[in-house]
Amino acid sequence: MEANPPPSQQITAWLTSWREGDSNAQEKVFAAVYPELRQIAGRFLHNERDHHTLEPAALVNEVCIRLLGSQAIEYHDRAHFFAIAAQSWSCASSGDLVKRKLPRS
């Protein structure tokens, strides 16, 4: 984990390069944003119902899989990327991932 995350402009530049097909830029984006995504996912899950078994890392991993496996998304900037990620984990937390993790009653 980096001590100082790259500035928003650098992440936006990597997002642009990723959109243009640079897989190295894709790796740089996820390496740079993963720690922040985990923090956000932790806060998101903290505000969810009490008895979920989902961990922040699992939620972020699911979101990353969804973002990587989706059709090319034209992220405008860092904020747009995080907004789409937030929408994705909202779907992930209420969808199949939670159903797989929750015990049956």
Stockholm file with secondary structure:
# STOCKHOLM 1.0

chainA/1-105         MEANPPPSQQITAWLTSWREGDSNAQEKVFAAVYPELRQIAGRFLHNERDHHTLEPAALVNEVCIRLLGSQAIEYHDRAHFFAIAAQSWSCASSGDLVKRKLPRS
#=GR chainA/1-105 SS CCSSCCCHHHHHHHHHHHHTTCHHHHHHHHHHHHHHHHHHHHHHHHTSCTTCCCCHHHHHHHHHHHHHHSSCCCCCSHHHHHHHHHHHHHHHHHSHHHHHHSCCC
#=GC SS_cons         CCSSCCCHHHHHHHHHHHHTTCHHHHHHHHHHHHHHHHHHHHHHHHTSCTTCCCCHHHHHHHHHHHHHHSSCCCCCSHHHHHHHHHHHHHHHHHSHHHHHHSCCC
//
